[in-house]
Amino acid sequence: MRTALAVALMSLCACADKTSAPRVIEGADATRGLAVLERVGCAACHQIPGVAWPQGSVGGSLDGFAERSLIAGRLPNQPDTLVQWLRDAPSLSPETGMPPMPITDAEARDVAAYLYTLR
């Protein structure tokens, strides 16, 4: 009985809303992040607030990204994980359709800062 209760409580904690978790990226600049998104063509696959064209749908909309608890429905939406995802998504999830992106770590941090403005 105690084991079942412990498992149930752990399951609830794992699914808890983590949108209020800190998502500050020191030294990153959201304005530069938007410029990087536009330069590398992220909107070819995603709908991105602030980017008028193109409006891709393969990767889905990034509207409200800052409020999401998961990245791509599977990884915790935390700054370090997001930066790694933005640079090389297949290293975290080999079955993803998102390719490794030709951006530096600093650029990925800027993009993450921009994504965290999308509420």
C-alpha positions in Angstrom: 0.0 0.0 0.0 2.8 2.4 0.9 4.7 1.6 -2.3 1.6 2.3 -4.4 1.0 5.6 -2.6 4.6 6.6 -3.1 4.5 5.7 -6.8 1.3 7.7 -7.2 2.8 10.8 -5.5 5.9 10.6 -7.6 3.8 10.4 -10.7 1.9 13.5 -9.8 5.1 15.4 -9.1 6.6 14.4 -12.4 3.6 15.8 -14.2 3.4 19.0 -12.2 3.2 22.3 -14.0 6.7 23.6 -14.2 6.0 26.8 -16.2 6.9 29.0 -13.3 10.4 27.4 -13.1 13.2 30.0 -13.6 14.1 30.5 -17.2 16.7 33.2 -17.1 19.6 32.9 -19.5 22.4 35.2 -18.3 24.0 37.3 -21.0 21.4 36.2 -23.7 19.6 38.7 -25.8 16.1 38.0 -27.1 16.4 40.6 -29.9 19.5 38.9 -31.2 17.6 35.6 -30.9 14.9 36.7 -33.2 17.5 37.7 -35.7 19.1 34.3 -35.5 15.7 32.6 -35.9 15.1 34.6 -39.1 18.6 34.1 -40.5 18.6 30.3 -40.1 15.0 29.9 -41.3 13.3 28.3 -38.3 10.0 29.6 -39.6 10.3 27.3 -42.5 9.1 24.6 -40.1 7.6 26.5 -37.2 5.0 29.3 -36.8 6.9 31.9 -34.7 5.3 35.0 -33.3 7.4 38.0 -34.5 8.2 36.3 -37.8 5.7 37.1 -40.5 7.0 34.8 -43.2 7.3 31.9 -43.8 4.7 30.2 -41.5 5.7 26.6 -41.4 3.6 23.9 -39.8 5.8 20.8 -39.8 7.3 21.7 -36.5 4.2 23.4 -35.1 3.7 26.8 -33.6 6.0 28.2 -31.0 3.4 30.6 -29.7 3.2 30.3 -25.9 6.5 28.4 -25.7 7.5 30.1 -22.4 4.4 28.5 -20.8 5.2 25.0 -21.9 6.6 22.5 -19.4 8.1 20.3 -22.1 10.2 20.8 -25.2 8.8 18.8 -28.2 6.5 17.1 -25.7 9.3 15.1 -24.1 12.1 17.1 -22.5 11.9 19.5 -19.5 11.6 23.0 -20.7 14.7 24.4 -18.9 17.4 26.7 -20.4 20.3 24.3 -20.6 18.1 21.6 -22.2 16.6 24.1 -24.6 20.0 25.5 -25.7 21.2 21.9 -26.4 18.0 21.1 -28.2 18.3 24.2 -30.4 21.9 23.3 -31.4 21.5 19.5 -31.9 18.0 18.2 -31.2 18.9 14.6 -32.5 21.5 14.3 -29.7 18.6 14.5 -27.2 15.9 12.7 -29.2 17.2 10.7 -32.2 13.8 10.2 -33.7 13.0 14.0 -34.0 12.5 15.6 -37.3 14.4 18.7 -36.2 17.9 18.8 -37.7 21.1 20.0 -36.0 21.2 23.7 -36.5 24.1 25.7 -37.7 24.3 28.1 -34.7 26.8 28.7 -32.0 26.1 28.2 -28.3 25.8 32.0 -27.9 23.3 32.1 -30.7 21.3 29.2 -29.2 21.2 31.1 -25.9 19.8 34.2 -27.6 17.2 32.1 -29.4 16.2 30.5 -26.1 15.9 33.9 -24.6 13.5 34.9 -27.4 11.5 31.7 -27.1 11.1 32.5 -23.4 9.4 35.8 -24.3 6.6 33.9 -26.1 3.7 33.7 -23.6 
